[in-house]
Amino acid sequence: MTVRLKDFYADWCGPCKTQDPILEDLEGDYPDVSFEKVNVDEEQDVANQYQVRSLPTVVVENEDGVVDRFVGVTQREDIEDALKQAGA
């Protein structure tokens, strides 16, 4: 099953910089998950499609759709639980 994690961020977003090392750490532990960074300033259409209103927003999805979404800095364990629930 294909599992994707979309990280919605902006260069000016302080909390996004706090989230980055957590996601980078997870990316190393989940090589089969597609990690995608979406700069909301450059890809507003994608941000609108996912109804992103606050940053950072992390969306975990698989073929069935969105499994979980997190708004604000989210701890590794919570994201990891969502990845496992999605089939990673």
C-alpha positions as CSV (number, residue, x, y, z in Angstrom):
1,M,0.0,0.0,0.0
2,T,1.3,3.4,-0.9
3,V,1.6,5.7,2.1
4,R,2.3,9.5,1.7
5,L,3.0,12.1,4.2
6,K,2.5,15.7,3.0
7,D,4.2,18.4,5.0
8,F,2.5,21.8,4.4
9,Y,4.9,24.6,5.4
10,A,6.2,28.1,4.6
11,D,9.7,29.5,4.8
12,W,8.5,32.2,7.2
13,C,6.8,29.7,9.6
14,G,8.7,29.3,12.8
15,P,6.8,26.3,14.1
16,C,7.5,24.6,10.7
17,K,11.2,24.8,11.4
18,T,10.5,23.0,14.7
19,Q,8.6,20.3,12.8
20,D,11.3,19.7,10.2
21,P,13.8,17.6,12.3
22,I,10.9,15.3,13.5
23,L,9.9,14.6,9.9
24,E,13.4,14.2,8.7
25,D,14.0,11.6,11.5
26,L,10.8,9.8,10.5
27,E,11.8,9.8,6.8
28,G,15.0,7.9,7.6
29,D,13.0,5.3,9.5
30,Y,10.2,4.9,6.9
31,P,11.9,4.5,3.5
32,D,8.7,3.1,1.9
33,V,6.7,6.2,2.8
34,S,6.6,9.1,0.3
35,F,7.5,12.3,2.1
36,E,6.4,15.4,0.3
37,K,7.1,19.0,1.3
38,V,4.5,21.5,0.0
39,N,5.4,25.1,0.3
40,V,2.0,26.8,0.6
41,D,3.3,30.1,-0.8
42,E,4.3,28.3,-4.0
43,E,1.6,25.6,-4.2
44,Q,-1.6,27.3,-3.0
45,D,-3.8,25.1,-5.2
46,V,-2.5,22.0,-3.4
47,A,-2.9,23.7,0.0
48,N,-6.5,24.7,-0.9
49,Q,-7.2,21.1,-2.1
50,Y,-6.3,19.8,1.4
51,Q,-8.0,22.8,3.1
52,V,-4.8,23.9,4.9
53,R,-5.6,26.9,7.1
54,S,-2.7,26.8,9.6
55,L,0.9,25.8,9.6
56,P,2.5,23.4,9.9
57,T,-0.1,20.9,8.7
58,V,0.9,17.3,8.2
59,V,-1.4,15.0,6.2
60,V,-0.9,11.2,6.2
61,E,-2.8,9.4,3.4
62,N,-2.9,6.1,1.5
63,E,-4.9,4.9,-1.5
64,D,-8.1,5.1,0.5
65,G,-7.6,8.8,1.2
66,V,-6.6,10.9,4.2
67,V,-5.9,8.7,7.3
68,D,-5.0,11.5,9.7
69,R,-4.0,15.2,9.7
70,F,-2.1,17.2,12.3
71,V,-2.1,21.0,12.7
72,G,0.7,22.6,14.6
73,V,4.0,21.0,15.7
74,T,3.2,17.3,16.2
75,Q,5.3,14.8,18.1
76,R,7.0,11.9,16.4
77,E,4.9,9.2,18.2
78,D,1.6,10.7,16.9
79,I,2.8,10.9,13.3
80,E,4.3,7.4,13.6
81,D,0.9,6.0,14.8
82,A,-0.8,7.6,11.8
83,L,1.8,6.1,9.4
84,K,1.3,2.6,10.9
85,Q,-2.5,3.1,10.7
86,A,-2.1,4.0,7.0
87,G,-0.2,0.8,6.3
88,A,3.5,1.9,6.6
